[in-house]
């Protein structure tokens, strides 16, 4: 592999730091920052779908399905107790649950930390990963803010209750 985005990692592999076996298959869900400088899909873990959470578009030079669920300017703290944050998060989870989504999926924002961290946290909580492990996975990111992920995790019970049908199966490889 060549140059990789900021905070790039295979989420299933990262979970194996705390849980063995990892509850999420390795190579299935990838996360990180923007990839404007990359020239090869292999630098994104051979992702077949790229879920962009930032406002700007992705470069189109990589042969992957590009999907865009930008967070609005109003979403500053990703407090999942807020309705508008849950709506945005629900749109991202809908993509992960969609049978048309091709895996592996690369989820990213600018730095691969906050927006990406909230979406990854919701995905992990939905497959039963313990909150403390979700917290630690987020904290692997450069510049991680413990207060920000704690705030996001505080409202996750509602997010998981309303998660799209098929999300768990899709994340685990059965969808």
N, C-alpha and C positions, 0 to 999 in steps of 0.2 A: 504494500500500500504506500501511496505517496502522502501528500499533504492532507491532513484531515481538519474538519471544522473545529472550532473551539468547543470544548466540553463534549466531544464525540465519544459515545460509548454504546456498546451492545447492552441493553437493559437486562436481558436474561443472564448474560455473563456477569454483570455487576451484582445482581442479586445473589450469585453464588458466593459472594464474600460473607453473607450472613445465613443463607439457606442452601442446604445441599440435600437433594438436588434442587436446582433453581426451579421455582414454580412456573416460570416463563421460559419457553424453549429459547436456547441461544440462537442468535442470528435472526430472530423474528421481528423484534421491535428495537429500533435504533433511535438515538437521540443526539442532538448537538445544535450547533449554531449555523449561521448562514454559510453557504458553500460557493459563493460567487467566484472564487479563485480556482476551484477544482476543475479538472479536465477529464477525470475518469469516474465512472459510476462505482468502481471498486473502492474508491476512497470514501464512499458512503455505505460500505458494507453490502454492496450490490443491491441496494434498495430498488424495488420495483414500483413503489408508490412513495411520493414525497409529500408530506403534509406540512405546509407552510403556515405558521401562526403569526408571522410578522405582517406589517401593512403592505410592504413592497412586494412586487412579484419575484418569482425565482427566475434564474437564468434558464433558458430552454435548451441548452446544448447537451444535456444528459438524457439518455433514452429511458425515461421513467414517467409514470403517470403523475402529473403535478396537480395537487389540490390545494386550495387556499381558503383558510378559515381565520382571517385576521381578527385580532382583538381590537375593539374600538378604542379610541382615545380615552373614553370614559372609564375603561377598566385599568385602573392604576395599581390596585393592590391584590387583585385576583382572590378576593374574599368570597369563597364559594357559598357563603350564607346569603349573598346578594343575588337576586333573581337574574339580573342581566349577565352576571358572571356565569351562572348555571346555564343560561341559554347558550352563551358562546361555547362553553365546555361541552354541552350536549351536542352541538353541531360537530365538534371535533370527534366526539365519541361515536356519533352516527357514521362517520367515515370509517372508523376502525371496525365497526360492526357490519358495514355494508358488504354483502357477498361479492360485489364487483371489485372490492379492494384487493389488489395483488400484494402479496407479502414476499419479502420483508418490507416493512414500512419505516421510513425515516421521518421522525417528527422534529421540527426545528422552528426556532425563532432567530433573533439576531445573535444572541450569545448562547442559546441552548440551555438557558437556566430557568427563568421565571415562568414565562408562558408555557414553554416546553415542560418544565417541572410540574406544573399544575395538571396538564393533560396526562403526563406519564403517571403522576400520583393517582389520578382518577382511574386510569387503566389498571394499575397495580392493586388498588383497593378493591376494584371490581372482581379480581380473581382471587381475593382472599389474602393478599400479602399484608402482614401485620403493619400497623401504622408506624411503629418504630423503625422498621426496615425501609418503608417508603421514605421516611424522614432521612435516614442515613443515605439512601440512594441519591436523593436530591442534594445532600450535602457534599457529594463527590464533585459537584460543579464548582469551577473557579468563581469566586465572588458570591457563593451561596449565602442566603440570608435566612437564618433559622426562624426568625419571627415571621417572615413572609410565608414560608412553607407551613408553619404551624397554623397561621391564619387560614391558609387554603385547606389544610387538613381538617380544620374544625367544622366545616360544612360538608364534608365528603359523604356523610351518611345519606343525606338527601340526594346527592348526585348519584350515588350508587343505586339507591331505590328507584330512580327514574332513568337509569342507564338503558340504552337500547337493547332490545332482545337480540341475542346472538353475539353480544360483545365478548362475553367470556369464551365462548367457543372459538370465535375469530382469533382472539389473543393467544389461545392455547393451541391453535392449529387445527381445530375441528370445524372451522367455518369457512 
